[in-house]
Amino acid sequence: MLQGDQLAALRRLTGDSLAEHNTYRPVSSHLRPLPRATTMTSTTTATLDDAQVTAASALFDDERAGKIYRVAAQMIHQRGFASTSMAHIADAVRLTKPGLYYYVKGKKELLFSIMGYAMDLLDREVMARAAPHQDPEHRLRAIVSHHAHLLMRDEHGALGILIDEVAGLADKQRVEIIERKRRYFDFVRDTIAALHEERGLTDIDPTVAAFSVLGMIMWISRWYDPSGSLPRDAVAENITEIALAGALAGKEPAAAMAQATPWDATDGRSSSPALRPVLASSAPHEPRTED
């Protein structure tokens, strides 16, 4: 079982108790009955028509209301939901609070719309573009690359909010966002599982791999600087290659045992000479005595 900071991190990523088990078990219900999330695999193709895109996207595209939602998303991403008040948002968009409430019903509804918009982006820009790839490796490359590009273009932080702020939603809103996030997680996990099956990889759990890949991608929102020396395409290419290398790192059990790095459990040191300098600072040391 995962514990402590690891469990908390996975809960933030998925928004519910999905992370409580090392083996993924879809939650069939929260506050109301929910069907098992529909996943898109190599045998299905994702298509989105206008009816499948939520009203949240329309809000962001509206000339006047869109400014409110974009500014609010940026403020929540930078300050946190709890530290961002409706008064702060009203001041930022130069409206009175009554004027702001003309466009927004309340703070929770505002957060829900921002998260709905972020999920619309993932559905449209990642899932719908990656699912047509029949080959699971090509599909995983498309997932990582499109998601990375999307985060680097996310100047308002709507996608970053998905990680940390689900607890701020009302109960029914939280159920809907969690279910949409689970569908995306299932899509990534099923792609990795198909890739492992195709390559005969057995020693890496697809759920762990999916959490790791998604965690790496989502962390882009914390460190990416558009004014940095690398262009977006180069950053996305690096992230994609790292993700694929990790997802394909598994070996068949016999090969994994033969190539495993020896480890001395008595003192926490690797017996590999190449790793000793890297690990020396964190390995336990016996007290030194003066001669």
For each residue, the residues with C-beta under 8 A, 3 or more apart:
1: 20 21 22
2: 6 7 10 19 20 22
3: 6 7
4: 7 8
5: 8 9
6: 2 3 9 10
7: 2 3 4 10 11 19 20
8: 4 5 11 12
9: 5 6 12 13 19 215
10: 2 6 7 13 14 18 19 211
11: 7 8 14 15 16 17 18 19
12: 8 9 15 163 164 166
13: 9 10 19 163 211 214 215 218
14: 10 11 18 19 178 181 182 185
15: 11 12 18 162 166 174 177 178 181
16: 11 27 30 166 178
17: 11 20 27
18: 10 11 14 15 24 27 182 185
19: 2 7 9 10 11 13 14 211
20: 1 2 7 17
21: 1 24 25
22: 1 2 205 207 208
23: 205 207
24: 18 21 189 207
25: 21
26: 36 37 182 186
27: 16 17 18 30 34 182
28: 33 34 36
29: 32 33 34
30: 16 27 34 174 175 178
31: 171 172 175
32: 29 172 175
33: 28 29
34: 27 28 29 30 175 179
35: 38
36: 26 28
37: 26 179 182 183 186
38: 35 183
39: 183 186 187 190
40: 44 45 46 127 131 187 190
41: 44 190 191 194
42: 133 134 135 136 139 194
43:
44: 40 41 131
45: 40 131 132
46: 40 123 127 128 130 131 132
47: 128
48: 52 53 123 124 128
49: 52
50: 53
51:
52: 48 49 123
53: 48 50 57 120 123 124
54: 57 116 117 119 120
55: 58 59 113 116
56: 59 60 112 113 114 115 116 117 120
57: 53 54 60 61 116 117 120
58: 55 61 62
59: 55 56 62 65 66 69 113 117
60: 56 57 66 69 70 117
61: 57 58 66
62: 58 59 65 66
63: 66 67
64: 67 68 103
65: 59 62 68 69 103
66: 59 60 61 62 63 69 70
67: 63 64 70 71 93
68: 64 65 71 72 89 93 95 100 103 104
69: 59 60 65 66 72 73 110 113 114 117
70: 60 66 67 73 74 156
71: 67 68 74 75 89 92 93 156
72: 68 69 75 76 84 89 104 110 114
73: 69 70 76 77 114 117 156 157 158 161
74: 70 71 77 78 155 156 157
75: 71 72 78 79 84 88 89 92
76: 72 73 79 80 81 84 111 114 157 161 165
77: 73 74 156 157 158 160 161 221
78: 74 75 157
79: 75 76 83 84 88
80: 76 83 84 164 165
81: 76 84 107 111 161 165 168
82: 168
83: 79 80
84: 72 75 76 79 80 81 88 89
85: 88 89 107
86: 89 90 97 100 101 104 106 107
87: 90 91 97
88: 75 79 84 85 91 92
89: 68 71 72 75 84 85 86 92 93 100 110
90: 86 87 93 95 96 97 99 100
91: 87 88 94
92: 71 75 88 89
93: 67 68 71 89 90 100
94: 91
95: 68 90 99 100
96: 90 99 100
97: 86 87 90 100 101
98: 101 102
99: 90 95 96 102 103
100: 68 86 89 90 93 95 96 97 103 104
101: 86 97 98 104 105 106
102: 98 99
103: 64 65 68 99 100
104: 68 72 86 100 101 107 109 110
105: 101 109 110
106: 86 101 109 110
107: 81 85 86 104 110 111 168
108: 111 112 168 169 170 173
109: 104 105 106 112 113
110: 69 72 89 104 105 106 107 113 114
111: 76 81 107 108 114 115 161 165 168 169 173
112: 56 108 109 115 116 169 170 173 177
113: 55 56 59 69 109 110 116 117
114: 56 69 72 73 76 110 111 117 118 158 161
115: 56 111 112 118 119 158 161 162 165 166 169 177
116: 54 55 56 57 112 113 119 120 176 177
117: 54 56 57 59 60 69 73 113 114 120 121 158
118: 114 115 121 122 158 159 161 162
119: 54 115 116 122 123 162 177 180 181 184
120: 53 54 56 57 116 117 123 124
121: 117 118 124 125 126 150 154 158 159
122: 118 119 125 126 127 147 150 159 184
123: 46 48 52 53 119 120 126 127 128 180 184
124: 48 53 120 121 127 128
125: 121 122 128 129 146 150
126: 121 122 123 129 130 142 143 146 147 150 184
127: 40 46 122 123 124 130 131 143 184 187
128: 46 47 48 123 124 125 131
129: 125 126 132 142 146
130: 46 126 127 133 139 142 143 146 187 191
131: 40 44 45 46 127 128 139 187
132: 45 46 129
133: 42 130 136 138 139 142
134: 42 138 139
135: 42 138 139
136: 42 133 139 140 191 192 194 195 198
137: 140 141 195 198 244 248
138: 133 134 135 141 142
139: 42 130 131 133 134 135 136 142 143 191
140: 136 137 143 144 188 191 192 195 213 243 244 247
141: 137 138 144 145 240 244
142: 126 129 130 133 138 139 145 146
143: 126 127 130 139 140 146 147 187 188 191
144: 140 141 147 148 213 217 236 239 240 243 244
145: 141 142 148 149 236 237 239 240
146: 125 126 129 130 142 143 149 150
147: 122 126 143 144 150 151 217
148: 144 145 151 152 217 220 235 236 239 240
149: 145 146 152 153 232 236
150: 121 122 125 126 146 147 153 154 159
151: 147 148 154 159 160 217 218 220 221 224
152: 148 149 220 224 226 232 235 236
153: 149 150 232
154: 121 150 151 157 158 159 160 221
155: 74
156: 70 71 73 74 77
157: 73 74 76 77 78 154 160 161 221
158: 73 77 114 115 117 118 121 154 161 162
159: 118 121 122 150 151 154 162 218 221
160: 77 151 154 157 163 164 218 221 222
161: 73 76 77 81 111 114 115 118 157 158 164 165
162: 15 115 118 119 158 159 165 166 177 181 218
163: 12 13 160 218 221
164: 12 80 160 161
165: 76 80 81 111 115 161 162 168 169
166: 12 15 16 115 162 169 174 177 178
167: 174
168: 81 82 107 108 111 165
169: 108 111 112 115 165 166 173 174 177
170: 108 112 173 174
171: 31 174 175
172: 31 32 175 176
173: 108 111 112 169 170 176 177
174: 15 30 166 167 169 170 171 177 178
175: 30 31 32 34 171 172 178 179
176: 116 172 173 179 180
177: 15 112 115 116 119 162 166 169 173 174 180 181
178: 14 15 16 30 166 174 175 181 182
179: 34 37 175 176 182 183
180: 119 123 176 177 183 184
181: 14 15 119 162 177 178 184 185
182: 14 18 26 27 37 178 179 185 186
183: 37 38 39 179 180 186 187
184: 119 122 123 126 127 180 181 187 188
185: 14 18 181 182 188 189 210 214
186: 26 37 39 182 183 189 190
187: 39 40 127 130 131 143 183 184 190 191
188: 140 143 184 185 191 192 210 213 214
189: 24 185 186 192 193 206 207 209 210
190: 39 40 41 186 187 193 194 206
191: 41 130 136 139 140 143 187 188 194 195
192: 136 140 188 189 195 196 206 209 210 213 247
193: 189 190 196 197 206
194: 41 42 136 190 191 197 198
195: 136 137 140 191 192 198 199 201 247 248
196: 192 193 199 200 201 202 204 206 209 250
197: 193 194 200
198: 136 137 194 195
199: 195 196 248 250
200: 196 197 252
201: 195 196 204 248 250 251 252
202: 196 250 252 253
203: 250 251 252 253 256
204: 196 201 208 209 247 249 250
205: 22 23 208 209
206: 189 190 192 193 196 209 210
207: 22 23 24 189 210 211
208: 22 204 205 211 212
209: 189 192 196 204 205 206 212 213 246 247
210: 185 188 189 192 206 207 213 214
211: 10 13 19 207 208 214 215
212: 208 209 215 216 246
213: 140 144 188 192 209 210 216 217 243 246 247
214: 13 185 188 210 211 217 218
215: 9 13 211 212 218 219
216: 212 213 219 239 242 243 246
217: 144 147 148 151 213 214 220 239 243
218: 13 151 159 160 162 163 214 215 221
219: 215 216 222 223
220: 148 151 152 217 223 224 235 239
221: 77 151 154 157 159 160 163 218 224
222: 160 219
223: 219 220
224: 151 152 220 221 228 235
225: 228
226: 152 232
227:
228: 224 225
229:
230: 234 235 238
231: 234 235
232: 149 152 153 226 235 236
233: 236 237
234: 230 231 237 238
235: 148 152 220 224 230 231 232 238 239
236: 144 145 148 149 152 232 233 239 240
237: 145 233 234 240 241
238: 230 234 235 241 242
239: 144 145 148 216 217 220 235 236 242 243
240: 141 144 145 148 236 237 243 244
241: 237 238 244 245
242: 216 238 239 245 246
243: 140 144 213 216 217 239 240 246 247
244: 137 140 141 144 240 241 247 248
245: 241 242 248 249
246: 209 212 213 216 242 243 249
247: 140 192 195 204 209 213 243 244
248: 137 195 199 201 244 245
249: 204 245 246
250: 196 199 201 202 203 204 256
251: 201 203 255 256 259
252: 200 201 202 203 255 256
253: 202 203 256 257
254: 257 258
255: 251 252 258 259
256: 203 250 251 252 253 259 260
257: 253 254 260
258: 254 255
259: 251 255 256
260: 256 257
261: 270 271 272 275
262: 270 271 272
263: 269 270 271
264: 267 268 269 270 271
265: 268
266:
267: 264 283 284
268: 264 265 279 282 283 284
269: 263 264 276 279 280 283
270: 261 262 263 264 275 276 279
271: 261 262 263 264
272: 261 262 275 276
273: 276
274:
275: 261 270 272 278 279
276: 269 270 272 273 279 280
277: 280
278: 275
279: 268 269 270 275 276 282 283
280: 269 276 277 283
281:
282: 268 279
283: 267 268 269 279 280
284: 267 268
285: 288
286:
287:
288: 285
289:
290:
291:
